Amino acid sequence: MGRRQRWLVATERGFDGLRRRYRYRGGRQPDDLRIEAYLGYAGPDRAVVGGRVLDDPPPPMAQAGESLGAAVRRSVGQFLTVELPQVPLRIRLGAAEVEVISDEEGYFRAELAVDGLPVPWAEGSVELAAPYRGLAPGHATPIRVRVTGPDARFGVISDIDDTILETGVQRAGRMLRTTLTGSALTRTPFPGAAELYRDLAGPRGDGNPFFYISSSPWNLHAFLVAFLEHRGFPLGPLLLRDLIGTAAGRARKRDRIDEVLALHPELPFVLIGDSGEKDPVIYAETVRRHPGRIRAVYIREVRLDPGDGRVEAVTDGWSEDVPFVLAADSAAVRRHAASIGLLAEPT
């Protein structure tokens, strides 16, 4: 962590500490303690689950035809959260149980040894493991875990912004405007992306697991899950990032990819991203670090200047064993994926 990053973390923690001392002075209890459980994922013998503990009411759901003001208030509210540190939690999944404590930013994460979980989704729970600020253990929050079954032919790791969701990351003003004024009902996927992803998932739509790994902040987890469901994308865990906070929330995209591959040691993967930021470089590093694990790399062309040479610099000396496809649209990805058997039904 650099000096600027350390300063930002220290400033945020100082502000949060002052806010909590004022909010809970005199032993006051949290008004709306909420355990936000993120979608988890499981391989043959291990599962990873996580989430965040907050003192906020659940955000309102997007409504068709809602006003611009309602959309902005909901979007801003996703970031104005009160995080609760040092909360003792008990996580249960199948026959496994583990206790963890939320970190300084309210995040929690746990790995559990598992066996015999139902495919493709298993249900677990997380709850207070002990009294916290006068609140007694009680209601359990459900956790959903994507379980990769033995019939999976490959997994898919996909970026989100400007890969499936039109965001305009390279235009900061446009990105901010669309983030604040849009909703899961109004944000636009790239044409053909949902259909392509459903076909990559297999004939039943759930055989090959999807993992959405992005630099988007964890505050957008609920919005992104709602977007995937509303637009018909295969649902899968979203591994996002806290740009300022603790290590549990700040893991880099390459680290998240390594974690997914390690949890599924026998499963090959397809990587899908875009040319707007660092996906080509990160995916190239992944191919080199994990020989024999990557079936293909697909990069959606979204650069403002396609002739800037950044993607081409990555592909110089590229191994012909792993196809690297710079695609103009979802149709181009579909054609290539079909040509190498990624869309074929299992025999």
Secondary structure, 3 states (H helix, E strand, C coil): CCHHHHHHHHHHHHHHHHHHHHHCHHHCCCCCEEEEECCEEECCCEEEEEEEEEECCCCCCCCCCCCHHHHHHHHHHCCCCCECCCCEEEEEECCEEEEEECCCCCEEEEEEECCCCCCCEEEEEEEECCCECCECCCCCEEEEEEECCCCCCCEEEECCECCCECCCCCCHHHHHHHHHHCCCCCCCECCCHHHHHHHHCCCCCCCCCEEEECCCCHHHHHHHHHHHHHHCCCCCCEECCCCCCCHHHHCCHHHHHHHHHHHCCCCCEEEEEECCCCHHHHHHHHHHHCCCCEEEEEEECCCCCCCCCHHHHHHCCCCCCCCEEEECCHHHHHHHHHHCCCCCCCC
